[in-house]
Amino acid sequence: MHLADSQGSVGSTRFGLPSLPSRREAERIAMHAFRSGASIAVHGESGGGRTTALWRLSAAPASDGRERLTLLGSAALTNVPFGHLATLTTRLPELSAYTTDPLGALHTLGQRVAITPLSVLVDDAEYVDAESAAILTQLASVGTLQLVVAVREPRDLPTEFQRFLTHADTAQVTLGAIDITDAKTMLEAQLAQPVNASSVTKLYEEVQGDLAQLARAADAAMRDGRFVSARGYLVLARKRTPGDTSDAQLTPEQRLTQAAAEYQTGDHARALSLLAPLIADGDAEARLLAGRIEVLTGDVGHGIELLTRQLGDSERFHAQSSLWRAHGGEPFDAGQFEAWAAETTFPAELRLGLTAAVIVHDCYAGDPAAGLERAFAALGSELWESATGYDAGALLYSLHLAVLCEGSHELGHAARFEGIDWGRLALDHGLFITSRAYVCAEYGMAAETLDLTEQVLALTEQGDPFGIAGFVAAAGAAAAAMLDDLERASELLDVYRSSSVHSGQLLHPESERIALAAILAVEGEDAAHAEFDLLVARARHEGHAFLVMRLEHEAWRLGLSDSPDALAAAAAGVTGQFAASLQLLAQTDSVEELASELLAHGRTLFAAEFLADAARAARDAENRVRAQALFAQSAELADQLPGVNTPRLGRVRVDPNLLTAREIEVSIRAAAGLTNTEIADELFLSHRTVEGHLQRAYAKLGVSDRHQLLPLPTDTGLPE
């Protein structure tokens, strides 16, 4: 991580900004009207990009050689008759005679624009004096010039401009408020580097969506060194509390407050140093906080020691310390946690945290359907009304886990999330992005998972108060393995292993499962088998039926197990839609039903894998027609996940080291979906020759069907 280069400024990049996603339709309408010569009113709030929109119009190529003049309204000239018109006469001298000889001036202007059409674009139109406004609208009404007016508030405009807005021939273009996607697009163009999504959100919220202020805020952040560059992204540095040289003078309450703040910014060493004197004096609250820090991000053994109940500790301390120890990987009594969560004398945040842990236990123990209902019940409780920040986040992430474990598509629960006030919760951005990376990995969206992983790791380079770096690195490593990017998979696997031993806290078992794909790709089958055996034995010992099922599924997906019966048996004791789907795996006549169910619930990759496996079984049974049909269905789904491959999917990349030049040309076109006839026409070959090249390529690559070939990662699938 290093300080970002502060060269360049908003002034030098402002008008080079790309089109903002939410504005593209409005800009298309405006550009069409402008090129047709129509008058235009561009509506937008202050700081909303009206000036940039005018500049885009004036800078657009014109086939008719149109001359464009820009007029900027000035408050100093508002009460000066013809004051603004005078500023145009230096470039349009014909206007100088308009006030004394309007007909003569119109005639002269008419001769000029007959040769070179004229457009006048007016910004800050509310400041234009009434006389200038009247003349400009009159010239526009008779077709002498095209008038484009940027409008903040119509009622503040001169009367003639107000009439201009209501004219039937005036095209109305409205620029709505920018959204987060617009902000990210603008900042990355302005700063000439990718910007971490969390940092975009923070700046966007600071300026309340004001486009002009956003540009200035980004400029100031670069100038002041607030941006750091990490893993290829610009990241806003966490705000740290300045060190107090008089720590010895702090009261115990001040020390505890300061330590909590330092923990949140990632300065764990300072937080622990502030807590040390309090712990020596027997302060239980200091022990709780220090134990939490050590368990989640530091010395787990010391953390457990700090959190161990001592004589005189309260029942609340026992409940809180047990919760943090559970986050550090210690088994816990779900019944006791449930009883504590019902204790009305305990703080709301503690009760929510305990509830979240019970939800996770429900899921792992094989009843995610119960966990899901428990989570939604908590969302409707009074406790939730007082939840903020990390405490609310713990419940939401356990709910998130329950949704994925139960197996129904997350969009199916959208209505139950509608009442959540996300602004009030102020969730940690790193945790939120990590949750999205987890979902993308589950759904096979490898490229998206990698991007989100890098963004989270860029944030955690400044501090990882919630111990998420290893968890998200596991998801990224698996995604890289799906893309056959072994170098990146190896790097992220190292990050996963070097992070906190319980990264992801209660969700750590999921990171262990997810990492299996990277271990197989980087270290080979023996290492993956050994890791799988260790994980599944532990899950069985702890009674975690769901984890056993997911590990059996992962082993099947990765080719570590070829028995669908073991997977179906593991799924039999688990509730939820996903488990019900997996129970169909052993029924060979149900493959289309299984794939359809998985697809309906967002698991496109899993559906494609089951179809591909069924296709190979049909091929081995010499049912070639059915095999081809199933391979085609699998490829159609897998193509929705660009570049993704897995052992069970079994697709093969066109390897130039194995094929002749002509076999490569034919194979990449077959992989891109062209028929033999289309390939023959494109390469000027006979149909028989194409078929011969394909069969030889299939034999060399170890496949039997074009649907087993992986398209090239380009827009067309074909070489330049």
VEXKEMAR-866444 format. One record per residue (C-alpha): residue number from 1; x, y, z. Coordinates in steps of 0.25 Angstrom, whole numbers. Each point is the difference from the previous one (the first is absolute). Layout:
N
  nr    c1    c2    c3
 NUM     X     Y     Z
...
//
This chain:
720
  nr    c1    c2    c3
   1     0     0     0
   2     5    14    -3
   3    -4    14    -2
   4    -8     3   -13
   5     6    10   -10
   6    -7    13     2
   7     4     5   -14
   8   -12     5    -8
   9   -12     7     5
  10   -15     1    -3
  11     2    12    -8
  12     9    -8   -10
  13   -10   -12    -1
  14   -13     6     2
  15    -5     1   -14
  16     7   -13    -4
  17    -9    -8     8
  18    -7   -12    -6
  19   -15    -1    -1
  20    -6    -3    13
  21    -9   -13     0
  22   -13     6     5
  23     2    12   -10
  24     2    -8   -13
  25   -15     0    -4
  26    -2    15     3
  27    13     3    -7
  28    -4    -8   -12
  29   -13     8    -1
  30     7    13     2
  31    11    -4   -11
  32   -11    -4   -10
  33    -8    13     2
  34    13     8    -1
  35     4    -6   -13
  36   -13     2    -6
  37     1    15     4
  38   -12     0    10
  39     0    10    12
  40     3    -7    13
  41    -2     2    15
  42    10    -8     9
  43    -6    -1    14
  44     9    -4    12
  45     2     4    14
  46    12     8     5
  47    13    -8    -1
  48    -8   -10    -9
  49     8     0   -12
  50    -7    10    -9
  51    13     7    -4
  52     6   -13    -4
  53   -12    -4    -8
  54     1    14    -8
  55    14    -3    -2
  56    -2   -13    -6
  57   -10     6    -9
  58     9    11    -5
  59    12   -10    -2
  60    -8   -10    -8
  61     4    -2   -14
  62    -9     7   -10
  63    -2    -4   -14
  64    -6    14    -4
  65    12     8     5
  66    -9     6    11
  67     7    12     8
  68    -2    -2    15
  69     0    12     9
  70    -1    -1    15
  71    -6    11     9
  72     2     0    15
  73   -10     8     8
  74     6    10    10
  75    -7     6    12
  76     8    13    -3
  77    -7     2   -13
  78   -14    -4     4
  79    -5    14     1
  80     8     5   -12
  81    -9     1   -12
  82     6    -8   -12
  83    13    -3     9
  84     1   -15    -3
  85    -3     3   -15
  86    12     9     0
  87     9   -11     4
  88    -4    -8   -12
  89     3    11   -10
  90    15    -3     0
  91    -3   -13    -7
  92   -13     4    -6
  93     2    15    -5
  94   -13     0    -8
  95    -8     0    14
  96     6    14     3
  97   -10     7    -9
  98   -12    -8     5
  99    -4    11    11
 100    -1    11   -11
 101    -3    -8   -13
 102    -6   -13     4
 103    -5    -3   -15
 104    14     3    -6
 105     7    -8    11
 106   -10   -12    -2
 107     3     1   -15
 108    15     0     2
 109    -1   -11    10
 110    -9    -8   -10
 111    11     0   -11
 112    11    -4    10
 113    -8   -12     6
 114    -4    -5   -14
 115    14    -3    -2
 116     4    -4    14
 117   -11    -4    10
 118     1     6    13
 119    -3    -5    14
 120     0     8    13
 121     1    -8    13
 122    -4     8    13
 123     5    -5    14
 124    -4     7    13
 125   -12     5    -8
 126    -7     6    12
 127    10    11     0
 128    -2     5   -15
 129    -6    14    -1
 130   -14     0    -5
 131     3     8   -13
 132    11   -10    -4
 133    -9   -12     3
 134   -11     7    -8
 135     9     1   -13
 136     6   -14     1
 137   -14    -6     1
 138    -5     8   -11
 139    12    -4    -9
 140    -3   -14     4
 141   -15     1    -4
 142     3     5   -14
 143    11   -11    -2
 144    12     9     0
 145     7    -8    11
 146    -2   -12     8
 147    -2     3    15
 148     4   -10    11
 149    -3     5    14
 150     5    -7    13
 151   -11     2    11
 152     2    -2    15
 153   -14     6     4
 154    -9     5   -11
 155    -7    10     9
 156    13     8     2
 157     2     1   -15
 158    -3    13    -8
 159   -14     1    -5
 160     4    -3   -15
 161     8   -12     4
 162   -12    -5     8
 163    -9     1   -12
 164    11    -7    -8
 165    -1   -12     9
 166   -15    -2    -3
 167     2     1   -15
 168    -5   -13    -6
 169    13     0    -9
 170     9     0    12
 171     6   -13     3
 172     0    -3    15
 173    11    -8     6
 174     1    -3    15
 175    13    -4     7
 176    -4    -8    13
 177     8    -2    12
 178    13    -8    -2
 179     1   -13     7
 180    11    -8     5
 181     4    -6   -13
 182     0    14    -6
 183    10     4    11
 184     9   -12    -2
 185     1     3   -15
 186     2    15     2
 187    11    -2    11
 188     8   -11    -8
 189     0     9   -12
 190     4    12     8
 191    11    -7     8
 192     4    -9   -11
 193     0   -12     9
 194   -10   -10     5
 195    -6     4    13
 196    -5    -9    11
 197   -15    -1     1
 198     0     3    15
 199     8    13    -3
 200   -10     4   -11
 201   -11    -2    10
 202     6     8    11
 203     3    12    -9
 204   -14    -1    -7
 205    -6     1    14
 206     9    11     4
 207    -5     9   -11
 208   -14    -5     0
 209     1    -4   -15
 210     4    14    -5
 211     8    -3   -13
 212     8    13     1
 213     3    -2    15
 214     4   -14    -3
 215    10     4    -9
 216     6    11     9
 217     0   -10    12
 218     8   -10    -8
 219    10    10    -4
 220     1     5    14
 221     2   -15     5
 222    11    -2   -10
 223     7    13     3
 224    -1    -3    15
 225     5   -14    -1
 226   -13    -6     5
 227     1   -10   -12
 228     9   -12     1
 229     3   -10   -11
 230    -2   -14     4
 231    -1   -12    -9
 232    -2     9   -12
 233   -12     8     6
 234     0    13     6
 235    -5    -1    14
 236    -4    11    10
 237     9    -2    12
 238    -8    -3    13
 239    -1    12     9
 240     9    -2    12
 241    -1     6    14
 242    12     8     3
 243     9    -6    10
 244    -1     7    14
 245    14     3     6
 246    -7     1    14
 247    -6   -15     0
 248     4    -1    14
 249   -10    12     3
 250   -12    -8    -6
 251   -11    -5     9
 252    -4   -14    -1
 253   -12     3    -8
 254     8     9   -10
 255    10   -11    -2
 256   -11   -10    -3
 257    -7     9   -10
 258    14     4    -6
 259     3   -15    -1
 260   -13    -3    -7
 261     3    11   -10
 262    14    -5    -3
 263    -6   -14    -2
 264   -10     4   -10
 265    11     8    -8
 266     9   -13     0
 267    11     5     9
 268    -1   -12     9
 269    14     2     7
 270    -4    13     5
 271   -14    -5     5
 272     6   -11     8
 273    11     9     6
 274   -11    10     5
 275    -8   -12     6
 276    12    -7     7
 277     0     9    12
 278   -15    -2     2
 279     2   -15    -2
 280    10     0    11
 281    -9     7     9
 282   -11   -11    -2
 283    -9     8   -10
 284   -10   -10    -6
 285    -4     9   -11
 286    15     2    -4
 287     2   -15     0
 288   -12    -2    -9
 289     4    10   -10
 290    15    -5     0
 291    -5   -15    -1
 292    -9     4   -12
 293    12     6    -7
 294    10   -11     3
 295   -10   -11    -4
 296    -5     6   -13
 297    13     6    -5
 298    12    -3     9
 299     5   -11    10
 300   -12    -9     1
 301     6    -8    12
 302     2    13     8
 303   -14     5    -4
 304    -7   -13     5
 305     8     2    13
 306    -5    14     1
 307   -15    -4    -3
 308     0   -11    10
 309    -9     2    12
 310     6     4    13
 311    -5     1    14
 312    -9    12     1
 313    -3     1   -15
 314   -15     3    -2
 315    -9    -9    -8
 316     0    11   -11
 317    15    -1    -1
 318    -2   -15    -1
 319    -9     1   -12
 320     8    11    -7
 321    13    -8     2
 322    -6   -13    -5
 323    -5     7   -12
 324    14     6    -4
 325     6   -14     3
 326   -10    -6   -10
 327     4    10   -10
 328    14    -5     2
 329    -4   -14    -3
 330    -4    -6    13
 331   -12    -9     1
 332   -12     6     7
 333   -13    -5     6
 334   -11     5    -9
 335   -10    -2    10
 336     7     9    10
 337     2    11   -10
 338   -15     0    -3
 339    -3     1    15
 340    10    12     1
 341    -6     6   -12
 342   -13     0     7
 343     5     7    12
 344    -6    14     0
 345    10     6    10
 346    12    -2   -10
 347     3    11   -10
 348    -7    -1   -14
 349    13    -1    -7
 350     4   -13     8
 351   -13    -6    -2
 352     0     2   -15
 353    14    -6    -1
 354    -4   -12     8
 355   -12    -2    -9
 356     9     1   -13
 357     9   -11     6
 358   -13    -9     2
 359    -4     3   -14
 360    14    -5    -5
 361    -1   -12     9
 362   -14    -3    -6
 363     6     0   -14
 364    12    -8     3
 365    -7   -10     8
 366    -9    -3   -13
 367   -12     9     2
 368     2    12    -8
 369   -15     2    -2
 370    -2     2    15
 371    12     9     0
 372    -6     8   -10
 373   -13     2     7
 374     7     3    13
 375     8    11    -7
 376   -13     6    -6
 377    -7     0    13
 378    12     7     6
 379    -1    11   -11
 380   -15     2     5
 381     4     1    14
 382     2    13     9
 383    15    -4     2
 384     2     3   -15
 385    -6    14     1
 386    12     4     9
 387    11    -7    -8
 388    11     7    -7
 389    14    -3    -6
 390     7   -13     3
 391   -12    -5     9
 392   -10     1   -11
 393    10    -5   -10
 394     2   -13     8
 395   -14    -3    -1
 396    -1     4   -15
 397    12    -9    -4
 398    -6   -12     8
 399   -13     2    -8
 400     8     1   -13
 401     7   -13     4
 402   -14    -6     2
 403    -5     4   -13
 404    11    -6    -7
 405    -1   -13     8
 406   -15    -1    -2
 407     3     1   -15
 408   -12     9    -5
 409     5    11    -8
 410     3    13     8
 411   -10     8    -9
 412   -11    -9     5
 413     1     7    14
 414     1    14    -5
 415   -13     4     5
 416     4    -4    14
 417    12     9    -1
 418    -8    12    -4
 419    -1     6    14
 420    15     1     3
 421     5    14     1
 422    14    -2    -5
 423     4    14     2
 424    -3    -1    15
 425     8   -13     2
 426    13     6    -6
 427     6   -14    -3
 428    15    -2    -2
 429     2     1   -15
 430    11   -11     1
 431   -10    -9     6
 432   -10     3   -10
 433     9    -2   -12
 434     5   -13     6
 435   -15    -5     0
 436    -2     3   -14
 437    13    -7    -4
 438    -5   -12     8
 439   -13     0    -8
 440     7     2   -14
 441     9   -12     3
 442   -12    -8     4
 443    -6     3   -13
 444    12    -2    -9
 445     3    14    -3
 446    15    -1     0
 447     4    13    -6
 448    -9     8     9
 449     5    -8    12
 450    14     3    -3
 451    -3    15    -2
 452    -7     1    14
 453    11    -8     6
 454    10    10    -4
 455    -8    11     5
 456    -2    -6    14
 457    15    -3     1
 458     3    14    -4
 459    -8     5    12
 460     6   -10    10
 461    14     4    -4
 462    -3    12     9
 463    -6    -8    11
 464    -9   -12     2
 465    -8     2    12
 466   -10   -11    -3
 467    10   -11    -5
 468    -6    -1   -14
 469    13     0    -9
 470     2   -15     1
 471   -15    -3    -3
 472    -1     8   -12
 473    14    -4    -5
 474    -5   -15     0
 475   -12     4    -9
 476     9     8    -9
 477    10   -12    -1
 478   -12    -9    -4
 479    -4    10   -10
 480    14     0    -6
 481     0   -15    -1
 482   -13     0    -8
 483     7    10   -10
 484    13    -9     0
 485     8    12     5
 486     9    -9     9
 487    10    11     3
 488   -12     9     6
 489    -6   -12     7
 490    14    -3     6
 491     1    14     5
 492   -14     1     6
 493     2   -14     6
 494    12     5     8
 495    -8    13     4
 496   -11   -10     6
 497    10    -8     7
 498     8    11     6
 499   -12     8     5
 500    -7    -2    14
 501    -2   -15     2
 502   -15     3     2
 503    -1    10   -11
 504   -15     1    -3
 505    -3    -3    15
 506   -13    -9     1
 507     1    -1   -16
 508    14    -5     0
 509    -4   -15    -3
 510    -6     6   -13
 511    13     6    -4
 512     7   -14     3
 513   -10    -6   -10
 514     2    10   -10
 515    15     0     0
 516     0   -15    -4
 517    -1     4   -15
 518    12     8     1
 519     8   -11     8
 520    -4   -10   -11
 521     5    10   -11
 522    13     5     6
 523     4   -12     9
 524    -6   -12    -7
 525   -10   -11     3
 526     7    -7    12
 527     1    14     7
 528   -15     2    -3
 529    -4   -14     5
 530     8     2    13
 531    -7    13     3
 532   -14    -5    -4
 533     2   -13     9
 534     4     9    12
 535   -12    10    -2
 536   -11   -11    -2
 537     5    -8    12
 538    -1    13     9
 539   -13     4    -6
 540    -6   -14     3
 541     6     0    14
 542    -6    13     3
 543   -14    -4    -5
 544     0    10   -11
 545    -8    -7   -10
 546    -1    12   -10
 547    15     1    -1
 548     1   -15    -2
 549    -9     2   -12
 550     7    12    -6
 551    14    -7     2
 552    -6   -12    -7
 553    -5     9   -11
 554    13     7    -1
 555     8   -13    -1
 556   -10    -5   -11
 557     1    13    -8
 558    16     0     1
 559     1   -15    -4
 560     5    -4    13
 561   -13    -9     1
 562    -8    -7   -11
 563   -11    -5     8
 564   -13     7    -1
 565    -6    -9    10
 566     9     5    12
 567    -4    14    -4
 568   -15    -3    -1
 569     1    -8    14
 570     7    12     6
 571   -11    10    -5
 572   -11    -9     6
 573     1     5    14
 574     0    15    -4
 575   -11     9    -1
 576    -2    10   -11
 577    -1     2   -15
 578    14    -3    -3
 579     1   -13     7
 580   -13    -4    -7
 581     6     2   -13
 582    13    -8     3
 583    -8   -12     4
 584    -4    -1   -14
 585    14    -2    -5
 586     0   -15     1
 587   -13    -1    -8
 588     6     0   -15
 589   -14     3    -6
 590    -2    13     9
 591    12     7    -6
 592    -8    11    -8
 593    -9     2    13
 594    12     2     8
 595     7     9    -9
 596   -13     8    -1
 597    -1     2    15
 598    14     4     2
 599    -1    10   -12
 600   -13     6     6
 601     8     2    13
 602    12     7    -6
 603    10   -11     0
 604     3     0   -15
 605    13    -7     2
 606    -5   -11     8
 607   -11    -3   -10
 608    10     0   -12
 609     9    -9     8
 610   -11   -10     2
 611    -4     0   -15
 612    14    -2    -4
 613     2   -12     9
 614   -13    -6    -5
 615     5     2   -14
 616    12    -8     2
 617    -8   -11     7
 618    -9     0   -13
 619    13     0    -9
 620     6   -12     8
 621   -13    -7    -2
 622     1     2   -15
 623   -12     9     0
 624     6    10    -9
 625   -13     8    -3
 626    -3     3    15
 627    15     3     3
 628     0    11   -11
 629   -13     6     5
 630     5     0    15
 631    14     6    -4
 632    -8    11    -8
 633    -8     3    12
 634    12     0     9
 635     8     9   -10
 636   -12    10    -1
 637     0     2    15
 638    15     0     2
 639     1    11   -11
 640    -7     9     9
 641    12     0     9
 642    12     4    -9
 643    13    -7     1
 644    -5    -9    12
 645     4   -15     0
 646     0   -11    11
 647     4   -14     0
 648   -15    -5     0
 649    -3    10   -11
 650    11    -6    -8
 651     2    10   -11
 652    13     1    -7
 653     7    12    -5
 654     5     0   -14
 655    15    -2     2
 656     9     5   -11
 657    11    -9     4
 658    -8   -12    -3
 659    -7     4   -13
 660     4     4   -14
 661    -2    14    -5
 662   -13    -5    -8
 663    -5    -8    11
 664     1    12     9
 665    -8     9   -10
 666   -11   -11    -1
 667     0    -3    15
 668    -1    14     5
 669   -12     3    -9
 670    -7   -13     4
 671     2     4    14
 672    -6    14    -3
 673   -13    -7    -5
 674     2     0   -15
 675    -5   -12    -8
 676     8    -8    -9
 677    -6     6   -12
 678     3    14     6
 679    14    -4     3
 680     2    -5   -14
 681    -6    12    -7
 682     9     9     9
 683    13    -7    -2
 684    -3    -4   -15
 685     0   -15     3
 686    -9   -12    -3
 687    -9    -5    11
 688     7   -13     0
 689    14     7     2
 690    -6     7    12
 691    -5   -12     6
 692    13    -7    -2
 693     8    11     7
 694   -10     0    12
 695     0   -15     2
 696    16     1     0
 697    -1    12    10
 698   -10    -7     9
 699     9   -13     1
 700    12     9     3
 701    -7     8    11
 702    -7   -12     6
 703   -15     4    -3
 704   -11    -6    -9
 705    -9    12    -2
 706     2    15    -4
 707    -8     4    13
 708    11    -5     8
 709     9    11    -6
 710     2    12     8
 711    -2    13    -8
 712    11    10    -1
 713    -1    12    10
 714    -3    10   -10
 715   -12     7    -5
 716    -2    -8   -12
 717     7   -13     4
 718     8     1   -13
 719    14     6    -2
 720     3    13    -6
//
